[in-house]
Amino acid sequence: MKKYLISGIPPSETGVGYLMVNLEQIAYKYDYDVIYPRHVAKSLRQWQSLYNPLKVILELWNRYKRKKEFIYTINNIKDSEVVLVHPQTIGYDNLINIIKLNQTIKIYVMDNSFFCIKSYNVLNNQECLRCLNNLDDCDTSCLPSPVKYDKNKNIEYLKLYKELASKISFYSQNNKQEELLKAHFGSDINITKIGLITGEVFEKELVHSDLKYDIVYHGANHEAKGIIYTIELAKYLKKYKILIPENRGNIIYNGVLPENIIFESMSWNSGLKEAVINSKLVLNTSIWSEPVAGALLKSIYYNGNVGIPKTKYGFINDIPKGCVLTLNNNIKESAALIESYLNDNNDMSTISQEWLSKFILECNLKKLFSVE
């Protein structure tokens, strides 16, 4: 029987792309063919910044052509074993077709697109579970993301996805994600927990400089990642310099931005890593039911003092007490917790990094491809 790993996201140096770097290498060792759109996964902003419209047009055409080739290839796979990653970029119509036509289906769950059309289940700056096992309760303001599907079609696809769940073997990242999957698909579904380790190499380095920021926000410019949460926190932490690694002009915020926030566009490899290492506290303030996040793992590895808001189904519930500074929905109260933590010169790095080492050892992505 032929075996395939299919992802709608190619290997790259961002998000799921980092994971695909790792999965592709493992898949080949187990004789899987690996299929993904063969364009270079770079933001079009990089092309647009060159003020070269021809390059943008050529890049768009290349992506369109590669996507067509990808769709044609995956829809001709039959009677095989298929591992799927990131269904929404594979295409829900293609996903349903693949599930129906093949013998063994495995899905490695990345986000909450299986019940939330936004993928990150946040509504009004809070974790939202309205559509969990209730796909007809979608809020009127919610729109499909990151792929701009027709909203009604997206919901219908998710209903079909749920109907086919008994044919799928799900692979989860952590305990709370497993609970979330069972809450939606039913307690009798087949789930194996395998953790998550991306293709990034964690290396201890002697990178020390003068302290430029007291607190560093390690996350994307996205409501679900907690950027608004962090901005609100900053209002109560005026004596601390807080870095948000994004251009100020890209921030969408209704109100006056606190003056103690330093907005500076940077990536992990262009300054953010050093900022994380040298800060007093790193904030990973995702407010959705986030499973394992590469940013969180790096924050613990390179700093060890990390603040995270408590959510019902977030990965924070899998982390032992005392390893992270637990925040909550009350911004003022959370700011007070941060101030107290910093005033007392607390340091959780030893215990948090010991936990991280154990977590990494327990991760086993090979289970996706091996027969146990």
N, C-alpha and C positions, 0 to 999 in steps of 0.2 A: 504494500500500500504506500502510495506517495505521501510525503509529509511536507507541510508548508507553514511558514511563519508569515503572516500578513499584517502590515501596519499601514495606516493612512498617513503616518508621519515618518519621514526618513531619518536616519542617523544625523545628528547635528550637535551643536554645543548649547542647546537650550532644552529645558523641560523633558518631555518624553523622548526627544531626540537623543539626549544623553543616555537614557535607558536603552534605546535601540542600538546604540554602539555596543553595549554589553550583550543584549539579546542576540544580535546578529552573529557575534562570535561563538556564542554557546550553541545556537541553532545549527550552524555549519558542522560543529563537532558531532551532532546527533543526526546528521544527514538530512536536514531540512532545507528545502529551497526557501529563500527569503525574498519576499515581494513587497515593494513599497514604491510610491511615486519617485522617479529617479531624477528629480530636480534638486538643486542645492537649496537646502532649507535656510534661506536668509531672508530677512525682512526687506520688503520692497522700499522701505524708507532709506536703506543704504544706497539703493539705485537712484531714488529721487533726489537724495542729497547731492548727487553729482550734477543735477540739472541737465540730465541727458535723457530726453523723452524716448529716443530710439532704443536705448538700453532697457527702459522700463517696458516698452511694447514687446521687444524680443523676449524678455524674461517672462512676461505674461503669456506669450504664445508658447514658449517652451513648457511652462507649467501646464497649460491647457492640453498640449499634445501628450506630455508624460502622464497626465491624469487619465486621458482617454486610453492610453496603452495599458495603464494599471487596471482600469475597470474591465477592459476586454480580457486581460489575462486572468483576473480573479474569478470572473464569471464563467470561465471555461474549466474550472477545477471541479472535479466530481469524484465521489467515492474515495475520498482521501481523509487524512488526519490534518486538521487545520488549527493553528494557534492564532488568535486574533488579538490585536492591540489597537485601542482607540477607535471603536466602532463608528463614531460620528464622522470621522474623516475618511474612513473606508467607504462610508455611504450606507445609510440604513437599508436602502433597497438592495444593495449588494450584500450586506450582512445577512438579511433574511434569506436571500438566494443561496448564499454559501452554507448557512445552517441547514437548509432543506436538502441540498444536493450532496452533502458529505457525511461520512460515517462517524467521525470523531471530531467534536468541536470543543475547543478550549478557549476561554476568554480570560485574559489577564486584565483585571479591572483597574483602570487608572483614576477615573474621577466618577462623578455621580450622574453621568449622562444616561444611565439605565433607568432613572426615574425623574431626572430634572432636565428640562430642555435647555437650560442655561449651562449645564455641566457642573457649574459651581453653585450649590444650592444655597443662595443668599437672597433674601428679600428685605428691603428697607434696612439694610446694614445689619442683618441678623441671620443666623442659621435658620433655614426654612425647610420644613419637612411635610408641607401640605400635600405634595404629590407622591409621597412615599406610600406605595400600595393604594394610590388613589389618583390616577393620572388625569381624571376629569376635573380636578380641583386647581388647575393651573391658573395663577393670577393673570389678570388681563394685561398687566404691565410686562410680563415675562416674554422674552423672545429667544428663539434658538441661538445658541452660541457653542463653539466658535464658527460652525458652519451655518449659514443663513438659510435654513430650511423653511418651507412654509410651515407655520406653527401647527395647524391642524394635522398636516401630514406627519410632522415629527411625532406628535402625540399618538397617532394611529400606528406608526412604526414601533413605538415603545410598547404599545399594547400587543402587537404581534411578537415582539421580542420576549415579552413576559409569557405569552402562550407557549413559546418554544423553549422555555427555560429548562424543562425536564430533559432536553436533548443536549444541554450544555454542561460542561465541567467548568466551574468558575475558579479562578485563582486569585486569592485576595492578598493584600499587602499586610494587613494587621487584624487584630481581633475585632475592633469596632467596625471595620469595614465588612467583616464577615457577618456581624449582627445586622448591619444595614442591608446587606444583600438578602438575608433571610427574612427581614421585615418586609421586603418588597416582593420577592419571588416565592417565599414560602420556606418553612423550616426544613423541608425534605430535599432541597436542592443539593447538588454535589459541589462542595467547596473545599479547596486545599489552600492553606495559608503558606505563602512562600517568601514574604517580606518584599523588600525592594532595595536593590543596589544598582546604581547607574554606572555608566562607563567612565565616570570621573575618577581620577586617581587622587586619593587623599594622602598628602605628604606633609609631615611636620617641617616647617621651615622657620629659620631665624629671621622673621620679618618684624622688626620693631622700629617704631618711629615715635616722634612726639605725639601725644594724644591730641588729635584734632577734633574728635567727636566723643561725647560721653556715651551717647546711645546711637545705635545704628539700626535702621529699619532694613531688614533683609527680605525684600519681597518685591513683587511687581506693582505697577501702577494700575491696580484693579481693586474695586470695592471688596471682592471676596477675599483678597489677599490681606486686607486690613489697612489699606493706606488711609482711608478716612478715619478709622479707629485710631491710628497712630497720630494723625493730625490733631484729633480731639484730645488725645493724651497729652500732646505737647503744650496745650493751653494751661495745664496744671503742673507742668514741669519746666517752668520758665528759666530756672537757673542752670538748666542742662542744654548743651548743644546736641541737637538731634539731626542725624544725617538721613535724608531720603534720597536715594540714588536715582534721581529723575530730574529732568529739566522742569523748572518752575512753571513754564508756559504750557506744559503738557498736563498739569494737574487740574482736574475738574472738581471744584469745591465751592460750595455756596457759603461764603463768609470770608472773613479776613484771616489769612494764613499767619500763624504765629511766627514772630520774628526770631525765635530760637531754633527754628528749623532751617537747616542748610540744604538747599536743593542743588545737587550736582550730578549731572548725567555720568554714570559709570557702570561698567559691567563687572562681573566677578574677576575677570582678568585685566581690568584696567582701573584698579584702585579699590574696588569694593572688598576684595579679599583682605587687603592690608587694613582697611577701615574696621572690618569685623574683628580681626585679630587684636587690634589695639584699643577697642572700645571697652567701656565698663560693662555694658549690657547690650545684647542683640535682641531685637524684637522680631519675632516671626508671628505676626498677628492675624493669621488667616481666621476668618469667622465662619467659613463653610465647614461641612463635615469632611475635613481634609484627611486623607489617609497619610501615608509616609511621604514627606516632602524632602527633595534633595537639598533645598535651602536650609531646612531645619537641621538635617544631618550635618551639613557643612558648618552651620552656626555653632553646634555643639562641639564638633571636632576641632574647629579653629579658635573657639573662644571658650565655650563651656558655661557661660552665664547667659541664659536665654529666657525671655518672657513670652508666654503664650496664653491667649485667652481660652478659657474652658468652653467647649461645645459639647453637645450631647453625644455625637458620634465621631468626634475628631480624634486624631492619633494621640493627643495629649493624655487620653484616658488609658493608653497602653504604656505610658512612661511612668516609672515608679515615682512616688512622692519624694520631693527633695532634690530631684534631678533638674527641674526647671522651675521658674517663678510663675506660678499659676495666676493668671489674671481672669477677669470676668466681664460681663456686659455693662457693669457700672463703671463708666470711664473715670469719674472722680475717685472712686474707691481703688481702682486699679492703679491710678497715678500715685495714690498714697502708698500703695504696696511697693511700687518702684522706688519712690523716694526713700522709704524706710530701708529698703534693700541696699540702696547705694550709700545711704548715710552710715549704715552699719558695716560697710566694706565687706559684705558677704561674698563668698566665692564658692560656687557649686561645681567648678570645672572638674575637680578630681572625680567626684561621684557621677557626674553626668557623662564624662568621657569613658569611665569604666562601664557604665550601662551601654553606651553606644558600641563599644567593642564587643560586648556580648550580643547585642542586637544584630550587628553585622555578621557575626559568626553563625547566628541562627538562620540567616537568610539563605535560601537555596533556590535560585532561579532554574537550576537544572531540572527540577521537578516538572517544569512546564513541558519538557521535551522527553523525559525518560519515562519508562513504564515501571511502576513500583510493584 
